[in-house]
Amino acid sequence: MAYFDFFCNDIKNKSWDTESIRGSCYEMCPQAEKKLREKEKLVHVLEVVGSTRQMVKSYSRSAADSHIAIPGHLRPFPILKETTQYLLLRVTKRTDVTAACIYDFVNDRLRAIRQDMTVQRLGPEECMQLLEPMIRFYVYFGYRLCASSLNEFDPVLNRKYLLECMKWFLSCCDMHNKNTRDNELTELISNWTIDKDDYSLKCDRVLVESLYVLCNLGDMHPLYRYLSLRPDIKRAPLLQLAYKMAIANLHGNFVKLCRLSEKLCPLTYCAFYLHLPTIQRRGVSVVCQAYSSRQGSVPADAVARWLALRSAMSAAALCRHYGLTTRSDHTVHFMKADFKTDVEPMKPDTCVPDKLNISIQEILTYRTDEMIY
């Protein structure tokens, strides 16, 4: 059973604050696990900091671990917050290993945090504070590692963990919303922080609602959810932008979709970027239908503008990938019969927006209400 499903069962039974186990481990890693992993030489390279070891509890399958519910092996909420901060704001800064190695390590330790959350049946407010930074992590690394080989990064598993965290977070919001006045929840969440250092992990509901729409382009459920939200949340500029993009996608208006994407914040752009190969393929197909001609042609730089490509050369390469002919005058000859439907979408050659030229700490800590759209 997924953590999200377990949480939903707790909501139905109203058992998150009754009959629950409370952890008594006040370190990031229980002593028993430390000793075992040191003995078996299972200390991860990212747990070695200079001449010291900063070990973090690793994930273990509940069926294979009979000690999972022992209080001394469980970290209470304050320690889980501290561990989340350490993983996302310190470990991700390491430069002595690859990004894929950082992802694997942090993902494993975040799964262990979610496991502790589930076993202790933490309440909705506590879960929300821990899940929002995890959502940022999965969105960002899904973008950063999208060109990696399957041996280094599995995008399907990453999406699974991302959607699990998202649905869990949004369910917590809905649960908390039943017991909170209209504007109180939004104000409460926006003021939550995980730590008091220069970079503080935030809890931004508008960001998660927007990501939920953009991570599921083509799915109607996020749009139904948007329409059911309170007016004060729907008025958020970023969420309105995400909704407009989803509608443009449903209408097949790829030009408007790509144009609106220029206004996205860093993380929502990361989420949108993963859809670009499919959007660009559909776009070339539509242009092929609209401009099919034995004599005419379309400037490649126009195709580049329509499909958010880096240059006319990128547009020409994309069109050739789908079987179309390009000419020496930098134009594309569109013929319906030439379009190949049996080739895989081409990885996008798109200019990286300046908004993404920031540190991972800024990616994980910015607030959407401070952005300009």
C-alpha positions as CSV (number, residue, x, y, z in Angstrom):
1,M,0.0,0.0,0.0
2,A,1.4,3.5,-1.0
3,Y,1.9,6.0,1.8
4,F,-0.8,8.2,0.2
5,D,-3.3,5.4,0.4
6,F,-2.4,4.7,4.0
7,F,-2.9,8.4,4.8
8,C,-6.3,8.3,3.2
9,N,-7.3,5.3,5.3
10,D,-6.2,7.3,8.4
11,I,-8.4,10.2,7.4
12,K,-11.4,7.9,7.0
13,N,-10.7,6.4,10.4
14,K,-9.7,9.7,12.0
15,S,-6.7,7.9,13.5
16,W,-3.8,10.3,12.8
17,D,-3.9,11.6,16.4
18,T,-5.1,8.5,18.2
19,E,-3.5,5.1,18.7
20,S,-0.4,6.3,16.9
21,I,3.2,5.5,17.7
22,R,5.5,8.5,18.6
23,G,9.1,8.2,17.6
24,S,11.9,8.7,20.2
25,C,14.9,8.8,18.0
26,Y,16.3,12.3,18.1
27,E,19.0,11.8,15.5
28,M,18.8,11.7,11.8
29,C,19.8,8.0,11.9
30,P,19.0,5.5,14.7
31,Q,22.0,4.2,16.7
32,A,21.2,0.6,15.8
33,E,21.2,1.3,12.1
34,K,24.4,3.3,12.4
35,K,26.2,0.4,14.1
36,L,24.9,-2.1,11.6
37,R,25.8,-0.1,8.5
38,E,29.2,0.8,9.8
39,K,29.9,-2.8,10.6
40,E,28.7,-3.9,7.1
41,K,30.5,-1.0,5.4
42,L,27.3,0.4,4.0
43,V,28.0,4.1,4.8
44,H,27.2,6.1,1.7
45,V,29.8,8.5,0.2
46,L,27.4,11.4,0.8
47,E,27.3,10.5,4.5
48,V,31.0,11.2,4.8
49,V,31.6,14.9,5.6
50,G,35.3,15.6,5.9
51,S,36.6,13.4,8.7
52,T,33.1,12.8,10.2
53,R,30.1,10.8,9.3
54,Q,26.6,12.4,9.0
55,M,24.4,9.4,8.6
56,V,20.8,9.5,7.6
57,K,18.2,6.7,8.1
58,S,17.9,4.7,4.9
59,Y,14.7,3.3,3.5
60,S,13.7,-0.3,4.2
61,R,10.7,-2.3,3.0
62,S,8.3,-2.8,5.9
63,A,7.7,-6.5,5.0
64,A,11.4,-7.2,5.4
65,D,11.9,-5.2,8.6
66,S,10.1,-6.3,11.7
67,H,11.5,-3.4,13.7
68,I,9.9,-0.7,11.6
69,A,7.4,0.4,14.3
70,I,9.8,0.5,17.3
71,P,9.7,4.1,18.7
72,G,13.5,4.1,19.1
73,H,13.8,3.7,15.4
74,L,11.3,6.4,14.5
75,R,12.1,10.1,14.2
76,P,9.5,12.6,15.6
77,F,8.3,15.5,13.5
78,P,11.0,18.0,14.5
79,I,13.8,15.6,13.6
80,L,12.1,14.8,10.3
81,K,12.0,18.6,9.5
82,E,15.7,18.9,10.4
83,T,16.5,15.9,8.2
84,T,14.6,17.2,5.3
85,Q,16.4,20.5,5.6
86,Y,19.8,18.8,5.7
87,L,19.1,16.6,2.7
88,L,17.7,19.3,0.5
89,L,19.8,22.3,1.4
90,R,23.1,20.7,2.2
91,V,23.5,17.4,0.6
92,T,22.3,18.7,-2.8
93,K,25.1,21.2,-2.8
94,R,27.8,18.5,-2.9
95,T,29.9,18.7,-6.0
96,D,32.2,15.7,-5.5
97,V,29.6,13.2,-6.9
98,T,27.3,13.2,-9.9
99,A,23.8,14.7,-9.8
100,A,22.4,11.1,-10.4
101,C,24.3,9.9,-7.3
102,I,22.9,12.8,-5.2
103,Y,19.4,12.0,-6.5
104,D,19.6,8.3,-5.6
105,F,20.8,9.1,-2.1
106,V,18.4,11.9,-1.3
107,N,15.4,10.0,-2.8
108,D,16.1,7.0,-0.6
109,R,16.3,9.1,2.5
110,L,13.2,11.0,1.6
111,R,11.3,7.7,1.2
112,A,12.5,6.8,4.7
113,I,11.1,10.1,6.0
114,R,7.7,9.4,4.4
115,Q,7.9,5.9,5.9
116,D,8.4,7.4,9.4
117,M,5.5,9.9,8.7
118,T,3.2,7.0,7.8
119,V,4.1,4.8,10.7
120,Q,3.6,7.6,13.2
121,R,0.4,8.8,11.4
122,L,1.5,12.4,11.4
123,G,-1.3,15.0,11.1
124,P,-2.1,16.9,7.9
125,E,-0.3,20.1,9.0
126,E,2.9,18.3,9.7
127,C,2.7,16.2,6.5
128,M,2.3,19.3,4.4
129,Q,5.4,20.9,5.8
130,L,7.5,17.9,4.9
131,L,5.9,17.0,1.5
132,E,6.1,20.4,-0.2
133,P,10.0,20.4,-0.3
134,M,10.0,16.8,-1.5
135,I,7.7,17.8,-4.4
136,R,10.2,20.5,-5.4
137,F,13.0,18.0,-5.3
138,Y,11.3,15.5,-7.6
139,V,10.2,18.2,-10.1
140,Y,13.6,19.8,-10.3
141,F,15.6,16.5,-10.6
142,G,13.0,15.2,-13.1
143,Y,14.1,18.1,-15.3
144,R,17.8,18.1,-14.5
145,L,18.2,14.4,-15.2
146,C,15.8,13.9,-18.0
147,A,18.6,13.4,-20.5
148,S,20.3,10.8,-18.4
149,S,20.4,7.1,-19.2
150,L,18.0,4.7,-17.6
151,N,20.9,3.2,-15.7
152,E,21.4,6.5,-13.9
153,F,17.8,7.8,-13.6
154,D,14.3,6.3,-13.9
155,P,11.8,9.0,-15.0
156,V,8.9,6.7,-14.4
157,L,9.8,6.0,-10.8
158,N,10.5,9.7,-10.2
159,R,7.0,10.6,-11.5
160,K,5.5,7.9,-9.3
161,Y,7.1,9.4,-6.2
162,L,6.2,12.9,-7.3
163,L,2.6,12.2,-7.8
164,E,2.4,10.3,-4.6
165,C,3.8,13.3,-2.7
166,M,1.5,15.7,-4.6
167,K,-1.7,13.8,-4.0
168,W,-0.8,13.3,-0.3
169,F,-0.1,17.1,0.0
170,L,-3.3,18.1,-1.7
171,S,-5.3,15.7,0.4
172,C,-3.8,17.2,3.5
173,C,-4.8,20.7,2.2
174,D,-8.4,19.5,1.7
175,M,-8.5,17.9,5.1
176,H,-7.1,20.9,6.8
177,N,-9.4,23.2,4.8
178,K,-12.5,21.6,6.4
179,N,-11.4,22.8,9.8
180,T,-10.0,26.2,8.8
181,R,-11.6,29.5,7.8
182,D,-11.4,30.5,4.1
183,N,-8.3,32.6,4.1
184,E,-6.6,31.2,7.2
185,L,-5.2,28.1,5.5
186,T,-3.5,30.0,2.7
187,E,-2.0,32.5,5.1
188,L,-0.9,29.8,7.5
189,I,0.8,27.7,4.8
190,S,2.6,30.7,3.2
191,N,4.2,31.5,6.5
192,W,5.5,28.0,7.3
193,T,9.2,27.5,7.0
194,I,11.4,24.6,7.9
195,D,14.4,26.4,9.2
196,K,15.7,29.9,10.0
197,D,18.9,29.9,8.0
198,D,19.6,32.1,4.9
199,Y,17.7,29.6,2.8
200,S,14.4,28.3,4.3
201,L,12.3,25.5,3.0
202,K,8.8,26.9,2.3
203,C,5.4,25.4,2.1
204,D,3.7,27.0,-0.9
205,R,0.2,25.6,-1.8
206,V,-0.2,27.7,-4.9
207,L,3.0,26.2,-6.3
208,V,1.9,22.7,-5.6
209,E,-1.6,23.3,-7.1
210,S,0.1,24.8,-10.2
211,L,2.5,21.9,-10.5
212,Y,-0.3,19.4,-10.2
213,V,-1.9,21.0,-13.3
214,L,1.3,21.2,-15.3
215,C,2.5,17.7,-14.4
216,N,-0.7,16.3,-15.7
217,L,-1.3,18.2,-18.9
218,G,-4.1,16.5,-20.8
219,D,-5.7,15.1,-17.7
220,M,-9.1,16.6,-16.8
221,H,-8.9,15.9,-13.0
222,P,-6.5,18.8,-12.1
223,L,-8.8,21.1,-14.1
224,Y,-11.9,20.0,-12.2
225,R,-9.9,20.4,-9.0
226,Y,-8.9,24.0,-10.0
227,L,-12.6,24.9,-10.6
228,S,-13.5,23.6,-7.2
229,L,-10.9,25.7,-5.3
230,R,-11.7,28.7,-3.2
231,P,-11.7,32.1,-5.1
232,D,-8.7,33.4,-3.1
233,I,-6.5,30.5,-4.3
234,K,-7.8,30.5,-7.9
235,R,-6.9,34.2,-8.1
236,A,-3.2,33.4,-7.7
237,P,-1.4,34.5,-10.9
238,L,0.7,31.4,-11.2
239,L,-2.3,29.1,-10.8
240,Q,-4.3,31.0,-13.3
241,L,-1.4,30.8,-15.8
242,A,-1.1,27.0,-15.3
243,Y,-4.9,26.7,-15.9
244,K,-4.7,28.8,-19.1
245,M,-1.9,26.6,-20.4
246,A,-3.8,23.4,-19.6
247,I,-6.8,24.8,-21.6
248,A,-4.6,25.8,-24.5
249,N,-3.2,22.3,-24.5
250,L,-6.6,20.7,-24.6
251,H,-7.5,23.0,-27.6
252,G,-4.3,22.0,-29.4
253,N,-3.1,25.6,-29.4
254,F,0.6,24.8,-29.1
255,V,1.7,28.4,-30.1
256,K,-0.2,29.9,-27.2
257,L,0.9,27.1,-24.9
258,C,4.6,27.8,-25.7
259,R,4.2,31.5,-25.4
260,L,2.5,31.3,-22.0
261,S,5.3,29.0,-20.8
262,E,7.7,32.0,-20.9
263,K,6.0,33.4,-17.9
264,L,6.3,30.3,-15.7
265,C,8.4,30.3,-12.5
266,P,11.5,28.0,-12.4
267,L,9.8,24.8,-11.0
268,T,6.6,25.1,-13.1
269,Y,8.9,25.5,-16.2
270,C,10.7,22.3,-15.2
271,A,7.4,20.5,-15.1
272,F,6.3,21.9,-18.4
273,Y,9.7,21.2,-20.1
274,L,9.1,17.4,-19.8
275,H,6.0,17.8,-22.0
276,L,7.8,19.7,-24.8
277,P,8.8,16.7,-26.9
278,T,5.2,15.6,-27.2
279,I,4.0,19.2,-27.7
280,Q,6.5,19.9,-30.4
281,R,5.6,16.6,-32.2
282,R,1.9,17.6,-32.2
283,G,2.9,21.1,-33.3
284,V,4.8,19.8,-36.3
285,S,1.9,17.5,-37.2
286,V,-0.6,20.4,-37.0
287,V,1.6,22.7,-39.1
288,C,2.1,19.8,-41.6
289,Q,-1.7,19.6,-42.0
290,A,-2.2,23.4,-42.2
291,Y,0.7,24.2,-44.6
292,S,0.9,21.1,-46.7
293,S,1.8,22.2,-50.2
294,R,3.9,20.9,-53.2
295,Q,5.2,24.4,-53.9
296,G,5.1,26.4,-50.6
297,S,7.4,26.3,-47.6
298,V,7.6,27.8,-44.1
299,P,10.6,29.7,-42.7
300,A,12.4,27.6,-40.1
301,D,12.7,30.6,-37.7
302,A,8.9,30.9,-37.7
303,V,8.6,27.2,-36.7
304,A,11.3,27.9,-34.0
305,R,9.2,30.7,-32.5
306,W,6.0,28.7,-32.6
307,L,7.5,25.7,-30.8
308,A,9.8,27.3,-28.3
309,L,13.0,26.1,-30.1
310,R,16.5,27.5,-29.7
311,S,17.0,28.5,-33.3
312,A,16.0,28.0,-37.0
313,M,18.6,25.2,-37.1
314,S,16.9,23.4,-34.2
315,A,13.5,23.8,-36.0
316,A,15.0,22.3,-39.2
317,A,16.5,19.4,-37.3
318,L,13.2,18.7,-35.6
319,C,11.3,18.7,-38.9
320,R,13.8,16.4,-40.5
321,H,13.4,14.1,-37.5
322,Y,9.8,13.7,-38.5
323,G,10.6,13.0,-42.2
324,L,10.1,16.5,-43.6
325,T,12.3,18.2,-46.1
326,T,14.4,21.3,-45.3
327,R,15.8,23.6,-48.0
328,S,19.0,25.6,-48.3
329,D,17.1,28.9,-47.8
330,H,16.3,27.8,-44.2
331,T,12.7,26.9,-45.0
332,V,10.7,23.7,-44.3
333,H,8.6,21.9,-47.0
334,F,5.5,20.6,-45.2
335,M,3.8,17.6,-46.8
336,K,1.2,15.5,-45.0
337,A,2.4,12.4,-46.6
338,D,6.0,12.9,-45.5
339,F,5.2,13.2,-41.7
340,K,6.5,10.1,-39.9
341,T,4.2,8.9,-37.1
342,D,6.3,5.9,-36.1
343,V,9.3,7.8,-34.7
344,E,9.9,8.7,-31.0
345,P,9.5,12.3,-29.9
346,M,12.8,14.2,-30.3
347,K,14.4,15.7,-27.2
348,P,13.8,19.4,-27.2
349,D,16.6,21.8,-28.2
350,T,15.3,24.8,-26.2
351,C,17.0,27.8,-24.7
352,V,17.3,27.5,-21.0
353,P,15.5,30.4,-19.5
354,D,17.5,32.8,-17.3
355,K,15.1,32.0,-14.4
356,L,16.7,28.5,-14.2
357,N,20.2,29.9,-13.9
358,I,20.0,29.9,-10.1
359,S,21.3,27.7,-7.4
360,I,19.4,24.6,-6.3
361,Q,19.0,26.2,-2.9
362,E,17.1,29.0,-4.5
363,I,15.0,26.5,-6.6
364,L,14.0,24.8,-3.4
365,T,13.2,27.9,-1.3
366,Y,11.6,30.6,-3.5
367,R,8.1,31.8,-2.9
368,T,5.7,32.1,-5.8
369,D,4.1,35.2,-4.4
370,E,7.4,37.0,-4.8
371,M,7.6,36.2,-8.5
372,I,6.5,38.5,-11.4
373,Y,4.2,36.8,-14.0
